[in-house]
């Protein structure tokens, strides 16, 4: 029998709180298929337990809540042709949808690195706590992928074009930025997170989400000023276009360090990922619900497994770690409608949401 140190997810009760602790700290709590299944089973258990007033999701270690999916495993699955990658995405996306509609108060403690799949586990929840250590991002265009886990629903609903900027560049948001973006609710010092869990453990059974929110608000400190809000006018100006070429032209025409750095960052990303992401974000903006976005993302995932850029991006980032991917096509101009069309072919088996 495994002890707690060996389990990838630790499930426990503290008072009236059901606690889910991601337990791969050396891997920044990156998600495996087994972890997704354990989290889903825990949500089943806590939903049916009348003694559980709230569910708390947290990450072990002091570096991160969750850095995303285990991309090494996805890369290996794609290379070998196994079904693991498709199973992972299907079950992860279904879990994301479940979190968005979970009946009991769901509290995510987004302390430290919260990226990719970590955003899916937290930003869809009802109560989202960030700290002074939060580093939130969807950095997928840097590995030949795209923002998934329902990000094509979340990002277009950020203020102005800030979500377009975040999805295309993969740049990090701090606590204040995350709150301004609508991806988090309260900032609480990391040193006070044990107090948060203790307070939630005393929450009366049957408490409403409103009561939980009032408790968290009482514990929260004064929100700091968002850097993202300060640069929003420039972001809105440059990222309002539906073509990456126009975004790059707009950035080139603006003076200043932020525009120059943003343009340089975009030029390092996968050209295919940039065009795919921008179209997914624009379609996500027009979507009627999260489910539509998740199904569109799943279809794109199936094509990603046939895309050279995903394998090259993961190689450069986490396998060889040379940080020098060779994208194919290598230029924005070469990514035409024919290249993108397969990503938008509906999945053979839509998610049952």
N, C-alpha and C positions, 0 to 999 in steps of 0.2 A: 504493500500500500504506500502511495506517495505521501510524503509529509508536505507541509505548506511551502517549504523552500523549493520543492521540485515541481509544484503545480504551476502551469502557465497562467491560470486564473484562480484566485483564492476567493471563495464565496463564504461569507459569514454573516451572522446576525449580531448587532449591538443594540440592545434595547429594542426600539421599534424600527430601527433602520436596517434594511437589507443592504449589505456592502459587497460590491464587486471590485476586487483589486487585481489589476493587470500585473502579472508577475514575471516579466522578462526584462528586468532593469538593465542588464548588460546590452540588450538589443533595443533599448529605449522603448520597451513594451510594444514593439511592432507585432502586428496581429498575424496569427496563423489561423488556418481553417479550424483547428481544434479549439482555439480561443473563441472564435466567433460562435461556435456551437455551445461552448460552456456559458458564454454570456447570455445567449438566447435561452438556454435551459434555466439559468438563474432568474431571468425575467419571468419565465413561466412560474417558477417556484414562488417568487415574491408576489406575483399578481394574485396567486391563489391563497396566499397566507394572510388571513385576516389580522394577524398580529403585526404585519409590516405596514408602517405608515408612509415610508419613503424609501427610495432606492438611491444609493450613492455609488458612483463609479469613479475610481481613482487609480493612479498608477504608482507602482512601487519604485523606490529609488528617488533621488532628488534632482534628476536631470530632465525627466519628461513624463508627461501623461501618456502619450502614445505617438510614436513617430510615423505611424501609418501601417500599411500592409507589409508583410515580409516579402519584399521584392526579389530577394534571392530565390525564394521558393517559387514565386510566380515565373521568374526567368527560367529556372530549371524545368518547371512544368511545361512551359512553352517550347523549350528546346527539345524535350523528350516526347512531346505530344500527349502527355498524360492529361487526365481530366481535372486535376487539382485546381488549376487556375480558374477554369470556368465555375467549378463548384464553389471556390472561395468567393468569387465576385457575386454569384447568385445569392449565396447565403449572407454575405456581408451586406449587400444592398437591401435584402429583405429585412435584415436586422435594423438597418438605418431607418427604413420606413416604419418599423415597429416602434422604435424609440420616439419618432415624431408624434406618435399617437398613443403613447403609453399612458394608461389611466392614472396610475399613482404618481405622485411627485417624483421626478427623475432628476437627480442632481449630479452634474459632472464637475469634477474638480480639475480644471485645465491648467495644472501647475507645470511649468517648464515647457518642453517641446510638445506641441500639439499640431500635428501635420497629417495631411492625407486622411487615412482611415481614422486617425485620432479626432479629426474634425467631424467625421461622420458619427462617431460615438458620442460626441459632446454637443455640437452646434444644433443638432436636431432636437435635443432635449429641452425640457421646459425650464430648467433652472441651471444656468451656466456660470460657473465661478472661474475667474482668472486671477492671477497673482502678478507680483512684480517680476516673476521669472518667466511668465508666459511668452512663448515664441510661436505664434500661430501662422501657418502658411499652407498653401496648396502648391507645392513646387514641381508638379508633375511634368510641365513642359521641358524641364531640364533633363528628364530621362526618357524623352520620346514617348510620353504618355499624355494624359489630360486630366484635369480635375474631375474626380468621380465622387462616389459616396453621396450623391445628391448635391454636390457642389454646383452643378449647373442649375439647380433650383435656388440655392442659397446666395451665390455670388451675384446674380442679376438683381437681387433684391437689396443689395447694399446701396448706400447713398450714391446717387449719380452714377458715374462710371468707375467707382472705386473697385467694384467687384470684377470688372473687366480687366483693370490694371492688376489686381491681385491674382487672377486666374492666369493671365498671360505671362507675367513676370515671375510669379512664384515668390515674391518678396514677403518678408516676415511682418506680422503685425504684433504690436505689444498689447498689454492689457487694455489701455485706453483706446487704442485703435480697434480692438476686437469689440469693445462695447459700442463704440461709434458705428461700427459696421453692422451691428445687429447680430453678431455671432456669439455674444456673451452678454451677461446681465449685470454682474456685480464684480468689483475688484476687492479681494480680501488678501491680506498679507499671508504669505506662505506659512509663516510661523503660527498663524491662527487657524490653519486648516484642521488640526485636531479638535479645536473648540467647535468648529462647524460640525464635525461628525458627532461630537458629544451632544450638541444642541439638537441635531436631527434625531439622535437616538432617543431623545426625550419627547419628540413630537407625538402628540396624542394620536392614537389609532383613529383612522377615518378623517384625518386632517385634510383640508382641501389644498390644492396648489396655491391658493391665495394666502393661506396661513403659512405655508412653507416659504413663500416669497417674502412675506413680512418678516419672518425669522431671519432669513438671509440678508435682507436689507438692513436689519438692525445690526448685524455683524459687519457689514461692509464699511470700508473707509470711504473717504471722499475721492471721487474719480479724478484721475489726473488728466491733463490736456492731451488730446489726440494729435499726433503728428500727421496722421492721415487726413484729418479734417483740414489741417493747414494747407496741404498741397492739393486738396480736392479741386479747386478751380482749374489748375493746370491739367490734372487727370481728366476732368470732364471735357476739357478742350481737345485733348489729344486722343482720347480713347472712345470718342463718340462714333467713330466710323465702323463700317462693317467689313472693311478690308485692312489687313495688316499693313499693306503697302502705304495706305493713307495714314495709319497710326504712326508709322516710322517717319513719314514726311512731316507730319504735324510736330513730332518731337524734335526733328532736325531744325525746324523753323523757330523753335523757342530757345531763348538764351537761358543759361543757368545750369548749375550742377545737377539738379534733380532730373531735368529732361535729358541731359547728356548721359547720365548714369543709367537711366531707364532704357534709353535707346540701345546703349551698349549691352545691357542685360538681355534685351529681346534678341539681339543679334547672336547671342550664344545659345539660344534655345532651338529646339528642333523646328525647322520650318513647317513640317507637316503638323506637328503638335500645335503650333501657333494658329494655323488656319483652322484646324479641327476644333480647337478650344474656342476660338472666337465664334464659330458657327454654332457650336453647342450652347454657348452662353446666350447667343441671340435667340435661339430656339427655346431655351429654357425660360427666357424672359416672357415669351408668349404662351408658355405652358400653363395649363389650368391647375396642375397639382404636382406634388413631389413624385408620385408614381410614374407619371409620364416621363419625367426627367430620368429617373432611375432606369426605366426600360430603354430609353434612348442611349443612356450610358452603357448599359449591358451590351447592346448591339455593337457599339463602338469598341468595347472590350474584345469582342470576338474577332474583330478585324485587327486590333492591336497585336494579337498573337501571331498575325501573319505579316507584321510590319517590322522591317529591319531596324528602324529607329529605336524601338523599345529595347531590343536586345543590345544594341550598341550603347544606348543611354545607360542601361543598368551595368553593362560591362565597365564603362568609363567611370561610373559613380561609385560602385560598391564591389566590383570584382577586381579589376586591374587598378582601379582608383587613380588613373592618370588624368582624370578630369578633362579629357580631350576627345570628346565624341566626334565621329565623322558621320554627319547626317546624310541621309539619302532620301529624297533629293536634298542637295546642299544649299539651295537658294529658295527664297520665298516665291520668286517668279515661277519656279519649276513645279510648284505644288498647284496643280490645276484641278478643275472640277472632276476630271477622270480619276485623279489620285484620291480625292475625298469621297467620291460616291460610295465605295464599299463600306465605309464607316457608318453610313446612314441607312443601310439595308436592315430592315427590322429583324430582330433576333428570331431564330426558329421557334424558340420556346420563351415567350414573354414571362416575366416574373408574375407570380400569383399574389398580387398585393390587394 
